[in-house]
Amino acid sequence: MSKRELIEPTPGDKRYARRDDDGRFTEMVDVGKSLAQDQKRQAKHEAPKGQGDRGDRRN
């Protein structure tokens, strides 16, 4: 499982992207939507660093 990386394809449009072993994009999610969903839920488990979308993070 690769870490998420922050990309900005156009100015003001930031996204989290995940790549496969060949370097191609496998998933992309808008940063605003990702952070909004993280704030709505209470964390039950901790996710490893760089894997925030794969589990919960405690604040």
mmCIF file as Biopython writes it, N, C-alpha, C and O atoms, coordinates in Angstrom:
data_model
#
loop_
_atom_site.group_PDB
_atom_site.id
_atom_site.type_symbol
_atom_site.label_atom_id
_atom_site.label_alt_id
_atom_site.label_comp_id
_atom_site.label_asym_id
_atom_site.label_entity_id
_atom_site.label_seq_id
_atom_site.pdbx_PDB_ins_code
_atom_site.Cartn_x
_atom_site.Cartn_y
_atom_site.Cartn_z
_atom_site.occupancy
_atom_site.B_iso_or_equiv
_atom_site.auth_seq_id
_atom_site.auth_asym_id
_atom_site.pdbx_PDB_model_num
ATOM 1   N N  . MET A ? 1  ? 0.849   -1.164 0.000   1.0 0.0 1  A 1 
ATOM 2   C CA . MET A ? 1  ? 0.000   0.000  0.000   1.0 0.0 1  A 1 
ATOM 3   C C  . MET A ? 1  ? 0.902   1.236  0.000   1.0 0.0 1  A 1 
ATOM 4   O O  . MET A ? 1  ? 1.750   1.399  0.877   1.0 0.0 1  A 1 
ATOM 5   N N  . SER A ? 2  ? 0.709   2.087  -0.981  1.0 0.0 2  A 1 
ATOM 6   C CA . SER A ? 2  ? 1.543   3.279  -1.086  1.0 0.0 2  A 1 
ATOM 7   C C  . SER A ? 2  ? 0.952   4.416  -0.257  1.0 0.0 2  A 1 
ATOM 8   O O  . SER A ? 2  ? -0.238  4.426  0.061   1.0 0.0 2  A 1 
ATOM 9   N N  . LYS A ? 3  ? 1.803   5.361  0.080   1.0 0.0 3  A 1 
ATOM 10  C CA . LYS A ? 3  ? 1.347   6.524  0.834   1.0 0.0 3  A 1 
ATOM 11  C C  . LYS A ? 3  ? 0.616   7.481  -0.085  1.0 0.0 3  A 1 
ATOM 12  O O  . LYS A ? 3  ? 0.810   7.470  -1.301  1.0 0.0 3  A 1 
ATOM 13  N N  . ARG A ? 4  ? -0.225  8.306  0.510   1.0 0.0 4  A 1 
ATOM 14  C CA . ARG A ? 4  ? -0.884  9.346  -0.263  1.0 0.0 4  A 1 
ATOM 15  C C  . ARG A ? 4  ? 0.102   10.472 -0.493  1.0 0.0 4  A 1 
ATOM 16  O O  . ARG A ? 4  ? 0.946   10.754 0.358   1.0 0.0 4  A 1 
ATOM 17  N N  . GLU A ? 5  ? -0.004  11.109 -1.634  1.0 0.0 5  A 1 
ATOM 18  C CA . GLU A ? 5  ? 0.809   12.284 -1.889  1.0 0.0 5  A 1 
ATOM 19  C C  . GLU A ? 5  ? -0.123  13.428 -2.268  1.0 0.0 5  A 1 
ATOM 20  O O  . GLU A ? 5  ? -1.173  13.216 -2.875  1.0 0.0 5  A 1 
ATOM 21  N N  . LEU A ? 6  ? 0.269   14.616 -1.910  1.0 0.0 6  A 1 
ATOM 22  C CA . LEU A ? 6  ? -0.525  15.803 -2.204  1.0 0.0 6  A 1 
ATOM 23  C C  . LEU A ? 6  ? -0.092  16.345 -3.553  1.0 0.0 6  A 1 
ATOM 24  O O  . LEU A ? 6  ? 1.081   16.657 -3.756  1.0 0.0 6  A 1 
ATOM 25  N N  . ILE A ? 7  ? -1.047  16.458 -4.485  1.0 0.0 7  A 1 
ATOM 26  C CA . ILE A ? 7  ? -0.736  17.024 -5.789  1.0 0.0 7  A 1 
ATOM 27  C C  . ILE A ? 7  ? -1.649  18.213 -6.038  1.0 0.0 7  A 1 
ATOM 28  O O  . ILE A ? 7  ? -2.713  18.324 -5.429  1.0 0.0 7  A 1 
ATOM 29  N N  . GLU A ? 8  ? -1.236  19.100 -6.931  1.0 0.0 8  A 1 
ATOM 30  C CA . GLU A ? 8  ? -2.032  20.275 -7.294  1.0 0.0 8  A 1 
ATOM 31  C C  . GLU A ? 8  ? -2.013  20.392 -8.818  1.0 0.0 8  A 1 
ATOM 32  O O  . GLU A ? 8  ? -1.175  21.102 -9.374  1.0 0.0 8  A 1 
ATOM 33  N N  . PRO A ? 9  ? -2.953  19.683 -9.510  1.0 0.0 9  A 1 
ATOM 34  C CA . PRO A ? 9  ? -2.942  19.683 -10.972 1.0 0.0 9  A 1 
ATOM 35  C C  . PRO A ? 9  ? -3.128  21.076 -11.574 1.0 0.0 9  A 1 
ATOM 36  O O  . PRO A ? 9  ? -2.503  21.406 -12.582 1.0 0.0 9  A 1 
ATOM 37  N N  . THR A ? 10 ? -3.972  21.881 -10.968 1.0 0.0 10 A 1 
ATOM 38  C CA . THR A ? 10 ? -4.148  23.273 -11.364 1.0 0.0 10 A 1 
ATOM 39  C C  . THR A ? 10 ? -4.113  24.115 -10.102 1.0 0.0 10 A 1 
ATOM 40  O O  . THR A ? 10 ? -4.442  23.612 -9.028  1.0 0.0 10 A 1 
ATOM 41  N N  . PRO A ? 11 ? -3.728  25.368 -10.196 1.0 0.0 11 A 1 
ATOM 42  C CA . PRO A ? 11 ? -3.664  26.197 -8.984  1.0 0.0 11 A 1 
ATOM 43  C C  . PRO A ? 11 ? -5.009  26.238 -8.250  1.0 0.0 11 A 1 
ATOM 44  O O  . PRO A ? 11 ? -6.047  26.526 -8.845  1.0 0.0 11 A 1 
ATOM 45  N N  . GLY A ? 12 ? -4.967  25.946 -6.963  1.0 0.0 12 A 1 
ATOM 46  C CA . GLY A ? 12 ? -6.171  25.960 -6.136  1.0 0.0 12 A 1 
ATOM 47  C C  . GLY A ? 12 ? -6.924  24.646 -6.086  1.0 0.0 12 A 1 
ATOM 48  O O  . GLY A ? 12 ? -7.903  24.536 -5.348  1.0 0.0 12 A 1 
ATOM 49  N N  . ASP A ? 13 ? -6.506  23.656 -6.835  1.0 0.0 13 A 1 
ATOM 50  C CA . ASP A ? 13 ? -7.182  22.356 -6.866  1.0 0.0 13 A 1 
ATOM 51  C C  . ASP A ? 13 ? -6.241  21.307 -6.293  1.0 0.0 13 A 1 
ATOM 52  O O  . ASP A ? 13 ? -5.505  20.655 -7.033  1.0 0.0 13 A 1 
ATOM 53  N N  . LYS A ? 14 ? -6.265  21.145 -4.968  1.0 0.0 14 A 1 
ATOM 54  C CA . LYS A ? 14 ? -5.368  20.184 -4.320  1.0 0.0 14 A 1 
ATOM 55  C C  . LYS A ? 14 ? -6.085  18.859 -4.120  1.0 0.0 14 A 1 
ATOM 56  O O  . LYS A ? 14 ? -7.271  18.817 -3.792  1.0 0.0 14 A 1 
ATOM 57  N N  . ARG A ? 15 ? -5.338  17.774 -4.325  1.0 0.0 15 A 1 
ATOM 58  C CA . ARG A ? 15 ? -5.891  16.431 -4.215  1.0 0.0 15 A 1 
ATOM 59  C C  . ARG A ? 15 ? -4.882  15.507 -3.562  1.0 0.0 15 A 1 
ATOM 60  O O  . ARG A ? 15 ? -3.672  15.706 -3.664  1.0 0.0 15 A 1 
ATOM 61  N N  . TYR A ? 16 ? -5.413  14.471 -2.874  1.0 0.0 16 A 1 
ATOM 62  C CA . TYR A ? 16 ? -4.581  13.384 -2.390  1.0 0.0 16 A 1 
ATOM 63  C C  . TYR A ? 16 ? -4.613  12.297 -3.454  1.0 0.0 16 A 1 
ATOM 64  O O  . TYR A ? 16 ? -5.687  11.927 -3.931  1.0 0.0 16 A 1 
ATOM 65  N N  . ALA A ? 17 ? -3.450  11.784 -3.830  1.0 0.0 17 A 1 
ATOM 66  C CA . ALA A ? 17 ? -3.369  10.744 -4.854  1.0 0.0 17 A 1 
ATOM 67  C C  . ALA A ? 17 ? -2.566  9.575  -4.313  1.0 0.0 17 A 1 
ATOM 68  O O  . ALA A ? 17 ? -1.683  9.734  -3.470  1.0 0.0 17 A 1 
ATOM 69  N N  . ARG A ? 18 ? -2.897  8.406  -4.818  1.0 0.0 18 A 1 
ATOM 70  C CA . ARG A ? 18 ? -2.187  7.182  -4.463  1.0 0.0 18 A 1 
ATOM 71  C C  . ARG A ? 18 ? -1.765  6.524  -5.771  1.0 0.0 18 A 1 
ATOM 72  O O  . ARG A ? 18 ? -2.545  6.470  -6.722  1.0 0.0 18 A 1 
ATOM 73  N N  . ARG A ? 19 ? -0.529  6.021  -5.821  1.0 0.0 19 A 1 
ATOM 74  C CA . ARG A ? 19 ? 0.004   5.414  -7.040  1.0 0.0 19 A 1 
ATOM 75  C C  . ARG A ? 19 ? 0.216   3.910  -6.856  1.0 0.0 19 A 1 
ATOM 76  O O  . ARG A ? 19 ? 0.398   3.431  -5.736  1.0 0.0 19 A 1 
ATOM 77  N N  . ASP A ? 20 ? 0.190   3.172  -7.974  1.0 0.0 20 A 1 
ATOM 78  C CA . ASP A ? 20 ? 0.488   1.744  -7.921  1.0 0.0 20 A 1 
ATOM 79  C C  . ASP A ? 20 ? 1.995   1.540  -8.088  1.0 0.0 20 A 1 
ATOM 80  O O  . ASP A ? 20 ? 2.755   2.508  -8.103  1.0 0.0 20 A 1 
ATOM 81  N N  . ASP A ? 21 ? 2.422   0.293  -8.214  1.0 0.0 21 A 1 
ATOM 82  C CA . ASP A ? 21 ? 3.852   -0.018 -8.304  1.0 0.0 21 A 1 
ATOM 83  C C  . ASP A ? 21 ? 4.503   0.539  -9.566  1.0 0.0 21 A 1 
ATOM 84  O O  . ASP A ? 21 ? 5.710   0.779  -9.590  1.0 0.0 21 A 1 
ATOM 85  N N  . ASP A ? 22 ? 3.707   0.744  -10.613 1.0 0.0 22 A 1 
ATOM 86  C CA . ASP A ? 22 ? 4.242   1.271  -11.873 1.0 0.0 22 A 1 
ATOM 87  C C  . ASP A ? 22 ? 4.232   2.801  -11.919 1.0 0.0 22 A 1 
ATOM 88  O O  . ASP A ? 22 ? 4.667   3.387  -12.910 1.0 0.0 22 A 1 
ATOM 89  N N  . GLY A ? 23 ? 3.739   3.456  -10.855 1.0 0.0 23 A 1 
ATOM 90  C CA . GLY A ? 23 ? 3.725   4.909  -10.810 1.0 0.0 23 A 1 
ATOM 91  C C  . GLY A ? 23 ? 2.467   5.538  -11.372 1.0 0.0 23 A 1 
ATOM 92  O O  . GLY A ? 23 ? 2.385   6.761  -11.484 1.0 0.0 23 A 1 
ATOM 93  N N  . ARG A ? 24 ? 1.480   4.722  -11.728 1.0 0.0 24 A 1 
ATOM 94  C CA . ARG A ? 24 ? 0.213   5.256  -12.248 1.0 0.0 24 A 1 
ATOM 95  C C  . ARG A ? 24 ? -0.728  5.548  -11.100 1.0 0.0 24 A 1 
ATOM 96  O O  . ARG A ? 24 ? -0.675  4.888  -10.062 1.0 0.0 24 A 1 
ATOM 97  N N  . PHE A ? 25 ? -1.596  6.542  -11.283 1.0 0.0 25 A 1 
ATOM 98  C CA . PHE A ? 25 ? -2.562  6.896  -10.246 1.0 0.0 25 A 1 
ATOM 99  C C  . PHE A ? 25 ? -3.619  5.808  -10.124 1.0 0.0 25 A 1 
ATOM 100 O O  . PHE A ? 25 ? -4.147  5.329  -11.128 1.0 0.0 25 A 1 
ATOM 101 N N  . THR A ? 26 ? -3.924  5.420  -8.884  1.0 0.0 26 A 1 
ATOM 102 C CA . THR A ? 26 ? -4.986  4.440  -8.666  1.0 0.0 26 A 1 
ATOM 103 C C  . THR A ? 26 ? -6.208  5.100  -8.029  1.0 0.0 26 A 1 
ATOM 104 O O  . THR A ? 26 ? -7.339  4.747  -8.363  1.0 0.0 26 A 1 
ATOM 105 N N  . GLU A ? 27 ? -6.000  6.047  -7.122  1.0 0.0 27 A 1 
ATOM 106 C CA . GLU A ? 27 ? -7.118  6.761  -6.509  1.0 0.0 27 A 1 
ATOM 107 C C  . GLU A ? 27 ? -6.768  8.227  -6.366  1.0 0.0 27 A 1 
ATOM 108 O O  . GLU A ? 27 ? -5.604  8.597  -6.208  1.0 0.0 27 A 1 
ATOM 109 N N  . MET A ? 28 ? -7.803  9.057  -6.425  1.0 0.0 28 A 1 
ATOM 110 C CA . MET A ? 28 ? -7.631  10.481 -6.155  1.0 0.0 28 A 1 
ATOM 111 C C  . MET A ? 28 ? -8.850  10.966 -5.401  1.0 0.0 28 A 1 
ATOM 112 O O  . MET A ? 28 ? -9.974  10.545 -5.676  1.0 0.0 28 A 1 
ATOM 113 N N  . VAL A ? 29 ? -8.620  11.859 -4.445  1.0 0.0 29 A 1 
ATOM 114 C CA . VAL A ? 29 ? -9.725  12.425 -3.688  1.0 0.0 29 A 1 
ATOM 115 C C  . VAL A ? 29 ? -9.405  13.891 -3.409  1.0 0.0 29 A 1 
ATOM 116 O O  . VAL A ? 29 ? -8.257  14.251 -3.151  1.0 0.0 29 A 1 
ATOM 117 N N  . ASP A ? 30 ? -10.429 14.721 -3.465  1.0 0.0 30 A 1 
ATOM 118 C CA . ASP A ? 30 ? -10.272 16.147 -3.196  1.0 0.0 30 A 1 
ATOM 119 C C  . ASP A ? 30 ? -9.903  16.362 -1.730  1.0 0.0 30 A 1 
ATOM 120 O O  . ASP A ? 30 ? -10.478 15.717 -0.852  1.0 0.0 30 A 1 
ATOM 121 N N  . VAL A ? 31 ? -8.963  17.249 -1.455  1.0 0.0 31 A 1 
ATOM 122 C CA . VAL A ? 31 ? -8.482  17.480 -0.089  1.0 0.0 31 A 1 
ATOM 123 C C  . VAL A ? 31 ? -9.606  17.974 0.815   1.0 0.0 31 A 1 
ATOM 124 O O  . VAL A ? 31 ? -9.732  17.508 1.947   1.0 0.0 31 A 1 
ATOM 125 N N  . GLY A ? 32 ? -10.420 18.904 0.340   1.0 0.0 32 A 1 
ATOM 126 C CA . GLY A ? 32 ? -11.497 19.459 1.159   1.0 0.0 32 A 1 
ATOM 127 C C  . GLY A ? 32 ? -12.496 18.406 1.598   1.0 0.0 32 A 1 
ATOM 128 O O  . GLY A ? 32 ? -12.910 18.384 2.757   1.0 0.0 32 A 1 
ATOM 129 N N  . LYS A ? 33 ? -12.884 17.534 0.682   1.0 0.0 33 A 1 
ATOM 130 C CA . LYS A ? 33 ? -13.834 16.468 1.021   1.0 0.0 33 A 1 
ATOM 131 C C  . LYS A ? 33 ? -13.225 15.480 2.001   1.0 0.0 33 A 1 
ATOM 132 O O  . LYS A ? 33 ? -13.893 15.024 2.929   1.0 0.0 33 A 1 
ATOM 133 N N  . SER A ? 34 ? -11.955 15.151 1.795   1.0 0.0 34 A 1 
ATOM 134 C CA . SER A ? 34 ? -11.284 14.203 2.669   1.0 0.0 34 A 1 
ATOM 135 C C  . SER A ? 34 ? -11.197 14.736 4.095   1.0 0.0 34 A 1 
ATOM 136 O O  . SER A ? 34 ? -11.513 14.023 5.047   1.0 0.0 34 A 1 
ATOM 137 N N  . LEU A ? 35 ? -10.773 15.978 4.242   1.0 0.0 35 A 1 
ATOM 138 C CA . LEU A ? 35 ? -10.641 16.563 5.577   1.0 0.0 35 A 1 
ATOM 139 C C  . LEU A ? 35 ? -11.995 16.753 6.250   1.0 0.0 35 A 1 
ATOM 140 O O  . LEU A ? 35 ? -12.109 16.596 7.466   1.0 0.0 35 A 1 
ATOM 141 N N  . ALA A ? 36 ? -13.021 17.090 5.471   1.0 0.0 36 A 1 
ATOM 142 C CA . ALA A ? 36 ? -14.363 17.270 6.035   1.0 0.0 36 A 1 
ATOM 143 C C  . ALA A ? 36 ? -14.893 15.959 6.606   1.0 0.0 36 A 1 
ATOM 144 O O  . ALA A ? 36 ? -15.481 15.946 7.687   1.0 0.0 36 A 1 
ATOM 145 N N  . GLN A ? 37 ? -14.689 14.861 5.889   1.0 0.0 37 A 1 
ATOM 146 C CA . GLN A ? 37 ? -15.146 13.566 6.379   1.0 0.0 37 A 1 
ATOM 147 C C  . GLN A ? 37 ? -14.361 13.123 7.611   1.0 0.0 37 A 1 
ATOM 148 O O  . GLN A ? 37 ? -14.923 12.490 8.505   1.0 0.0 37 A 1 
ATOM 149 N N  . ASP A ? 38 ? -13.068 13.447 7.670   1.0 0.0 38 A 1 
ATOM 150 C CA . ASP A ? 38 ? -12.267 13.111 8.844   1.0 0.0 38 A 1 
ATOM 151 C C  . ASP A ? 38 ? -12.792 13.816 10.087  1.0 0.0 38 A 1 
ATOM 152 O O  . ASP A ? 38 ? -12.796 13.232 11.171  1.0 0.0 38 A 1 
ATOM 153 N N  . GLN A ? 39 ? -13.230 15.050 9.951   1.0 0.0 39 A 1 
ATOM 154 C CA . GLN A ? 39 ? -13.702 15.822 11.098  1.0 0.0 39 A 1 
ATOM 155 C C  . GLN A ? 39 ? -15.079 15.368 11.575  1.0 0.0 39 A 1 
ATOM 156 O O  . GLN A ? 39 ? -15.418 15.578 12.739  1.0 0.0 39 A 1 
ATOM 157 N N  . LYS A ? 40 ? -15.876 14.757 10.713  1.0 0.0 40 A 1 
ATOM 158 C CA . LYS A ? 40 ? -17.230 14.337 11.074  1.0 0.0 40 A 1 
ATOM 159 C C  . LYS A ? 40 ? -17.260 13.069 11.921  1.0 0.0 40 A 1 
ATOM 160 O O  . LYS A ? 40 ? -18.248 12.814 12.610  1.0 0.0 40 A 1 
ATOM 161 N N  . ARG A ? 41 ? -16.212 12.285 11.881  1.0 0.0 41 A 1 
ATOM 162 C CA . ARG A ? 41 ? -16.223 10.986 12.547  1.0 0.0 41 A 1 
ATOM 163 C C  . ARG A ? 41 ? -15.252 10.931 13.723  1.0 0.0 41 A 1 
ATOM 164 O O  . ARG A ? 41 ? -14.186 11.546 13.697  1.0 0.0 41 A 1 
ATOM 165 N N  . GLN A ? 42 ? -15.639 10.192 14.742  1.0 0.0 42 A 1 
ATOM 166 C CA . GLN A ? 42 ? -14.788 9.974  15.907  1.0 0.0 42 A 1 
ATOM 167 C C  . GLN A ? 42 ? -13.867 8.788  15.623  1.0 0.0 42 A 1 
ATOM 168 O O  . GLN A ? 42 ? -14.333 7.746  15.161  1.0 0.0 42 A 1 
ATOM 169 N N  . ALA A ? 43 ? -12.594 8.926  15.886  1.0 0.0 43 A 1 
ATOM 170 C CA . ALA A ? 43 ? -11.622 7.888  15.583  1.0 0.0 43 A 1 
ATOM 171 C C  . ALA A ? 43 ? -11.756 6.711  16.547  1.0 0.0 43 A 1 
ATOM 172 O O  . ALA A ? 43 ? -11.898 6.899  17.755  1.0 0.0 43 A 1 
ATOM 173 N N  . LYS A ? 44 ? -11.710 5.504  16.001  1.0 0.0 44 A 1 
ATOM 174 C CA . LYS A ? 44 ? -11.715 4.288  16.809  1.0 0.0 44 A 1 
ATOM 175 C C  . LYS A ? 44 ? -10.360 3.592  16.738  1.0 0.0 44 A 1 
ATOM 176 O O  . LYS A ? 44 ? -9.962  2.919  17.689  1.0 0.0 44 A 1 
ATOM 177 N N  . HIS A ? 45 ? -9.656  3.744  15.637  1.0 0.0 45 A 1 
ATOM 178 C CA . HIS A ? 45 ? -8.360  3.111  15.417  1.0 0.0 45 A 1 
ATOM 179 C C  . HIS A ? 45 ? -7.394  4.160  14.884  1.0 0.0 45 A 1 
ATOM 180 O O  . HIS A ? 45 ? -7.809  5.175  14.323  1.0 0.0 45 A 1 
ATOM 181 N N  . GLU A ? 46 ? -6.111  3.907  15.064  1.0 0.0 46 A 1 
ATOM 182 C CA . GLU A ? 46 ? -5.106  4.811  14.516  1.0 0.0 46 A 1 
ATOM 183 C C  . GLU A ? 46 ? -4.566  4.235  13.217  1.0 0.0 46 A 1 
ATOM 184 O O  . GLU A ? 46 ? -4.306  3.036  13.121  1.0 0.0 46 A 1 
ATOM 185 N N  . ALA A ? 47 ? -4.400  5.098  12.216  1.0 0.0 47 A 1 
ATOM 186 C CA . ALA A ? 47 ? -3.831  4.688  10.936  1.0 0.0 47 A 1 
ATOM 187 C C  . ALA A ? 47 ? -2.356  5.070  10.909  1.0 0.0 47 A 1 
ATOM 188 O O  . ALA A ? 47 ? -1.956  6.041  11.551  1.0 0.0 47 A 1 
ATOM 189 N N  . PRO A ? 48 ? -1.550  4.319  10.178  1.0 0.0 48 A 1 
ATOM 190 C CA . PRO A ? 48 ? -0.133  4.669  10.069  1.0 0.0 48 A 1 
ATOM 191 C C  . PRO A ? 48 ? 0.051   6.011  9.363   1.0 0.0 48 A 1 
ATOM 192 O O  . PRO A ? 48 ? -0.850  6.482  8.669   1.0 0.0 48 A 1 
ATOM 193 N N  . LYS A ? 49 ? 1.203   6.612  9.540   1.0 0.0 49 A 1 
ATOM 194 C CA . LYS A ? 49 ? 1.499   7.890  8.923   1.0 0.0 49 A 1 
ATOM 195 C C  . LYS A ? 49 ? 1.384   7.777  7.399   1.0 0.0 49 A 1 
ATOM 196 O O  . LYS A ? 49 ? 1.910   6.837  6.802   1.0 0.0 49 A 1 
ATOM 197 N N  . GLY A ? 50 ? 0.704   8.723  6.783   1.0 0.0 50 A 1 
ATOM 198 C CA . GLY A ? 50 ? 0.528   8.731  5.333   1.0 0.0 50 A 1 
ATOM 199 C C  . GLY A ? 50 ? -0.630  7.886  4.853   1.0 0.0 50 A 1 
ATOM 200 O O  . GLY A ? 50 ? -0.880  7.817  3.650   1.0 0.0 50 A 1 
ATOM 201 N N  . GLN A ? 51 ? -1.349  7.238  5.762   1.0 0.0 51 A 1 
ATOM 202 C CA . GLN A ? 51 ? -2.458  6.366  5.404   1.0 0.0 51 A 1 
ATOM 203 C C  . GLN A ? 51 ? -3.756  6.858  6.029   1.0 0.0 51 A 1 
ATOM 204 O O  . GLN A ? 51 ? -4.597  6.040  6.401   1.0 0.0 51 A 1 
ATOM 205 N N  . GLY A ? 52 ? -3.944  8.158  6.156   1.0 0.0 52 A 1 
ATOM 206 C CA . GLY A ? 52 ? -5.102  8.722  6.839   1.0 0.0 52 A 1 
ATOM 207 C C  . GLY A ? 52 ? -6.430  8.322  6.253   1.0 0.0 52 A 1 
ATOM 208 O O  . GLY A ? 52 ? -7.429  8.285  6.972   1.0 0.0 52 A 1 
ATOM 209 N N  . ASP A ? 53 ? -6.478  8.019  4.965   1.0 0.0 53 A 1 
ATOM 210 C CA . ASP A ? 53 ? -7.737  7.611  4.358   1.0 0.0 53 A 1 
ATOM 211 C C  . ASP A ? 53 ? -8.033  6.125  4.560   1.0 0.0 53 A 1 
ATOM 212 O O  . ASP A ? 53 ? -9.127  5.667  4.233   1.0 0.0 53 A 1 
ATOM 213 N N  . ARG A ? 54 ? -7.081  5.375  5.090   1.0 0.0 54 A 1 
ATOM 214 C CA . ARG A ? 54 ? -7.264  3.936  5.292   1.0 0.0 54 A 1 
ATOM 215 C C  . ARG A ? 54 ? -7.757  3.598  6.688   1.0 0.0 54 A 1 
ATOM 216 O O  . ARG A ? 54 ? -8.006  2.429  6.984   1.0 0.0 54 A 1 
ATOM 217 N N  . GLY A ? 55 ? -7.900  4.563  7.526   1.0 0.0 55 A 1 
ATOM 218 C CA . GLY A ? 55 ? -8.351  4.321  8.895   1.0 0.0 55 A 1 
ATOM 219 C C  . GLY A ? 55 ? -8.645  5.637  9.563   1.0 0.0 55 A 1 
ATOM 220 O O  . GLY A ? 55 ? -8.887  6.633  8.882   1.0 0.0 55 A 1 
ATOM 221 N N  . ASP A ? 56 ? -8.630  5.667  10.859  1.0 0.0 56 A 1 
ATOM 222 C CA . ASP A ? 56 ? -8.940  6.867  11.606  1.0 0.0 56 A 1 
ATOM 223 C C  . ASP A ? 56 ? -7.658  7.484  12.148  1.0 0.0 56 A 1 
ATOM 224 O O  . ASP A ? 56 ? -6.626  6.820  12.249  1.0 0.0 56 A 1 
ATOM 225 N N  . ARG A ? 57 ? -7.738  8.722  12.483  1.0 0.0 57 A 1 
ATOM 226 C CA . ARG A ? 57 ? -6.630  9.384  13.149  1.0 0.0 57 A 1 
ATOM 227 C C  . ARG A ? 57 ? -7.176  10.089 14.381  1.0 0.0 57 A 1 
ATOM 228 O O  . ARG A ? 57 ? -8.194  10.775 14.302  1.0 0.0 57 A 1 
ATOM 229 N N  . ARG A ? 58 ? -6.527  9.930  15.484  1.0 0.0 58 A 1 
ATOM 230 C CA . ARG A ? 58 ? -6.947  10.607 16.700  1.0 0.0 58 A 1 
ATOM 231 C C  . ARG A ? 58 ? -6.325  11.994 16.726  1.0 0.0 58 A 1 
ATOM 232 O O  . ARG A ? 58 ? -5.156  12.165 16.379  1.0 0.0 58 A 1 
ATOM 233 N N  . ASN A ? 59 ? -7.103  12.975 17.136  1.0 0.0 59 A 1 
ATOM 234 C CA . ASN A ? 59 ? -6.583  14.356 17.211  1.0 0.0 59 A 1 
ATOM 235 C C  . ASN A ? 59 ? -6.167  14.704 18.612  1.0 0.0 59 A 1 
ATOM 236 O O  . ASN A ? 59 ? -5.708  15.818 18.861  1.0 0.0 59 A 1 
#
